[in-house]
Amino acid sequence: MIITEIGLNHLGNAKNVQTYIKKLINTDTDAITFQVREEEFYNKKWNSLYDTRLEKDLYIESIYEVHNMGKKFGIALGDLGYLSFFESIGVDFYKVIRNDITNMDLINKMRDTGKEIIVSTGLSSEDDIDKFVKYIGDNNNFKLNHTQLSYEIKDCNLSA
């Protein structure tokens, strides 16, 4: 499955979101995700990005448009306060953001939805990945996804 993530690069602007979706709908991507970060993310380091949070109506419009084009819609979720909302609008899968592989409260609540969960491992230690894999056991709803925030191949740590 090819997943295209619209992180916070839409900057909270509905026109940017619509432009991204229109362009992505016509690609070979199988799914589109949005990031919804936790309050602490904004309070600590990314204060200026707080206004990137989208109105709930925009998620509803986006999921409709993405589903209408035969693609899946996912959420890279860091804020559990939004989980019931995303469940109510029919999100297809969730993504555990790179730094939440050790957040068992978040992982357990996502697991309880019964949906597929993609877990980003790129910045996790081998120890954290090992603990996570042992914790989930043979649960087939979880998929590991190696990501890295670098354009340099040497930084990608593909052996992880």
Residue, then its C-alpha position, 0 to 999 in steps of 0.5 A: m500500500i502506498i500512503t501519502e501523508i499530509g502532515l502539517n504542511h497544509l498549515g491549517n489552510a483549507k485551500n491547501v488541503q483541497t489542493y493536496i487532495k485533488k493532486l493526490i487523488n490522481t496518483d497511484t497512492d492507495a491512501i491519504t493520511f493527515q496528522v493530528r498532533e497532541e497539545e504538548f507537541y504545540n506547547k513545547k516546540w511548535n507553538s507557531l503551528y498550533d493554527t494548523r489544526l483543521e476544522k472537523d468539517l474539513y476532515i469530514e469533507s476530505i474523507y468523503e472525497v478520498h473514499n469517493m475516489g476509491k482510496k483509503f483515509g487514515i489519521a496519524l494520531g497523537d491526540l487521543g481526544y480525537l479518536s472517537f471523532f475519527e471513528s465516527i466518520g469512518v477512518d480506515f486506519y491509524k498511524v502511530i507517529r514516530n515518537d509514540i511507539t512507547n505510548m501504550d495508552l495510545i496504542n491500546k486505544m487504537r488497537d481497540t478500534g479493530k482497525e489497521i494500525i501502521v507504526s512508524t519506527g524510523l526514529s525509534s531505538e532497536d530496544d523500543i521496536d523489540k519491546f513493541v513487537k513483543y507487546i503486540g505479539d501476533n496481532n495482524n492489525f499492526k504493520l511496521n513502517h520504517t520512516q526517516l526525517s532526512y533526505e540523506i540515504k546515510d541517515c535512513n538507518l535501513s538496517a533498523 
